[in-house]
């Protein structure tokens, strides 16, 4: 229940907001999103997560909820042997964490097989995503329980191993990049996980190197604790920037190179006045900071509302 409140309730609320906004935009010739219905509000998020386009980067939220639900099911509902294993894992048993990861890895390989031989239409995509993502969840538990304490290699050696392994994957001649959101075009079975784990290992070490410099930075901590609004709203921020350019182009006669057709049909369209691609940095910073600013304002309003509610309650108690 707590997982549902933390992940899905905010998602469903924003899904409704973006569904209404997409319906409004379609009335003005935009081609973003499906019509608002019970299916697109509550079922489609678990199938594709692309139902209204405006918030599609948050497709991972329902997927993460299902992964955590499946992990809890393994703990509570599976056969007694697995339940005991999960209990041992929760108590810090390293052997149990390894066994759980291997079990999830087998499920993930099965998900890749389904993607290759059955497809990912409809709820098959939901199943494949769930199975494919479970090993990452298990790997996180294993890393926290055991591998993190053993990660003592010097950074040059550490990065050298990652580079050599990545080069070996590339020299195989197969793609190493694939879209988890669609769960198609996996380059292989174990290689799909190996390429992902190499990337995760790279950023884990980068994070460790940067930690002493940013540990006491309040903004970095705030950003790290509020990645949810960034993923939920950053594409809407980019669309808002394009809308500002569109308004200036239409009513002020500037930014004449603005492509209105792409603006209405291509959600990934970005306008760069006079070809100034350096403005990508502006788009990037806006996509990070504006959602965080929205979250900060909402947190302040919520805190002020609680204070006001508390004062009113106190007044009622006094008058009684």
N, C-alpha and C positions, 0 to 999 in steps of 0.2 A: 504494500500500500504506500509506504514512504517513497519507494522508487517511482511509483506512478505519479504521486503528487509532485515530486521534484522534477521529473523529466517530461511526463506526458501532459499534465494539466496546463503548464505554460505553452507547450507546443500546440495543443488543441486551441487554446485561446488565440494565439497568434495566427494559427492556420485559418481561423474564422476571419480575422482582420484582413489577412492577405487575400482570402477568397473574395471578400466583399470588394476590396480594392481592385483585384483582377477583373471582377465583373464590371466595375465602374469604368476601367480602362478599355475593356472590350467595346463598350458603348461609344468610344471615341476612335475606334479603328485599330486598337492594339490587338495583337494576337497572343497574348500571354494567358496561359492557364485554362483550366476546364471550368464548366459551370459549377456553382456551389450546390452541393447536395449532401445527403448523409453519407454517400459513398466517398465523395472527394474529401469530406471533412474527417471521416473516421476510418475508412477502409483503405483508401488509396495511399495514405501515409505509410502503411505497412507493406504496400506492394512496391511502389516506386519512390514516393516522396516528392515527386515532381508535379503534383496536381495543380499548383497555382504558380509555379515558376518563380514568383517573386521571393519565396522563402525556400527554394529547393536546396540550397546548401545545408539546410537542417535535416536532410533526409536521414542522416545518421542517428538522430534522436530516437525515433521508433525502433530502429535496428538495434541500438544500444540497449534500449529497454527490453527487447526480446532476448538479447544475449544474457542480460542480468537475470531475467526471468528463467531462462533455460538453466543457468548456473544454479539458481536457487532450487529449481526442480530436481536437478541432480543431487543436491544436498538433502532435500526433504522427501521427494516422491519416488526416487529410484529404488531399485532392489536393495535389501539390507546391506549387502556387501559394499555397494557404491555409497550408500548413506554413511556407513562407518568410515569409508575412505574420505568422504567429504568432511566428516567431523574431525578426523585426524588432521586433515589439511588446514581446517579452521584453527586448530590448536597449535599450528606451527610445524607439523610433521613434514619434513622436506621430502621424504619418499612419497608421501601422499600427493604433494604438489607436483612432483615429476610425473606420477602416474596419471594425475588428472590432466596435465598438459598433453601427454601422449594420447590419452583417450580423446581429447578434444581435437588433436591433430588428425587422428583417424577420421573423425567426423568431418573435419575441414576438407580432407582429401576426397571424401565422399561427395561433398558439396561441389568441388571442382568437376568430378565425374558427371554429376547431374547437369552442370552447366554445359559441359561438352557434348553429352549424349542425349539429353532430354530437352534442354533449353531453359530459358528464364522467363517465359511468358507468365503473366498473371502472378499467382501466389508462389509459383516455382521460384521466382526471384526472391521472395521473402525467405523461403526455405534455404536457398543457396547462400544468401547473405548471412543468415543465422549460422549455418554450418561453417562457412568460411571464416567468420569473425571469431568464433569460439576459441580457436587456438591462440589468437592474440590476447584474449581475456585470460586464458590459462597461462600464457607466457608471462603476462604481467604479474600474476600471483607467484609464479615460479621465480621471477626476477626479484620480487620483493622479499620472498622467503629465503632465497639461497644465493642467487647469482650476484646481487648487488654487493654483498659483503666480500665476494671473491673477485670483484672487478677492480684489480689493482695494477693492471698493465700500464706502463708508461704511455703517454699519448702518442708519441711517434710510432711505437710498435703497434698500438691499438689501431690507429688510422691506417697504418701500412697493411695490416691484415684485412681491414675492410676494403681498402683499395684493390688489393690483389684478388680478393674474392669477387668484388664487383667486376673487375676486368675479366675474370674467368667466365662470369655469367654473360658478359657482353660478347666475348669471343666465341661463345656457342652459336652466335648468329641468330638468336631468337630475341624477340622483344622482351624487355624487362619492366616495362611500364604498362599498367592496365588500370581500368577503372573499377574500383570496388563497388561503387554505387550501382553499376549495371551488371557486375559479375560476369563479364564476357571477355573473350580473348585472353584467357589465362595462358601464360607462356609455357606452363608445365605444371606438374603436381608439386613436388618439393621446391622447385625453383621459384614458384610463385610466392611461397612463404620465405624462402631464403632472401630474395631481393627485398622484400618488405622488412624483414628482420635486420638486414644490413643498414637500411635507411634509419630504422629506429635506433640501432646501436650507434650510428653516427651522431644523431641528434642527442642521444643520452650523454655522450661524452662532451659534446659542445655545451650542453646545459651544465654539466659538472664544471667545465672550465670557466663558464661565465658566472656561476653561482657566487663566488666570493665578491665579484664586482657589483652584483645587483641584489644580493641577499637582503639588504636593508632599504632597498628602493620601494617606497610605498606604492608608486604607480605600477611598477612591474608586478608586485604582488596582487594588486587590484586587477590588473589585466589577466594574470594567470588564473585568478579565481572566477573570472567572468568571461570565459571564452564562449559560453552559451549565447549571449546576445550578439557577439561578433559574428558567429556562424549563422544566426537566425536573421540578422538584419543587414549584413554588409552588401549584399547584392541590391537591396532596396536603396541603400545609400548611393551606390554607383548609378542606379537609375535616377535618383534625385538629382545628381550632378548633371547627368545628360539632360534632364528636364530643364534645369536652369539654362544650359546652353541653348536648348530649343526655344525657350521663351525669349532670350536675347536675339536669337537668329530671326524669329518671326516678328517680334514687335519693335526691336531696336535697330534692325537692319545690319547687325554685326554677326560675326561667325557665319558668313555666307556659305562656307563649305560644309555646314552641318547637313548630314544625310537624314532627312525625316523618314524616309522609307525604312532605313536600317533601324532608326530609333523606335519605330513601331513594330518591327518584325523580328529584329535580332537583339535578344536580351543581353548579349555579350558585347554589343557595339560600344565602343568608347571613342569619343570625339577628342581630337588633339588639334587645337587651333594652329594653323600654319605648319602642321606636321610636327609639332613639338612633342615628340614621344617622351620627353623628360617628364611630362605631366603625369606619367604613370605613377610616379612617386606621390603626387598629390592625390590621385585616386586611392592609392594604397593607404596613405595616412588617414584619409577621410573614412575609408571603410573600417579602419581600426578604432579611431577616436570617437566618431559620432555615435556608434552603438554603445560604447562605454559611457559616453556622456549621457545618453538616454537612460542607461541603467542607473547611473549616479543620481540623476534627477528623480527617477521613479523611486529609488531607495530613500531619498530625502523626503519625498512626498509621503511615502508609506510610514516612515519614522515619525514625521510630524502628525500624520493622522492618528497614529497610535498614542502619541502624547496627548492630543486633543481628546481622544476617546477616554484615556485614563483620567484626565481632568474632569470630564463630564461625569464619569462614574463616581469620582470622589465627591463632586458637588451633590450628586443624587444621594449618596450615602450620608452626607452631612445633613441635607434637608430632611431626610427620613428620620 
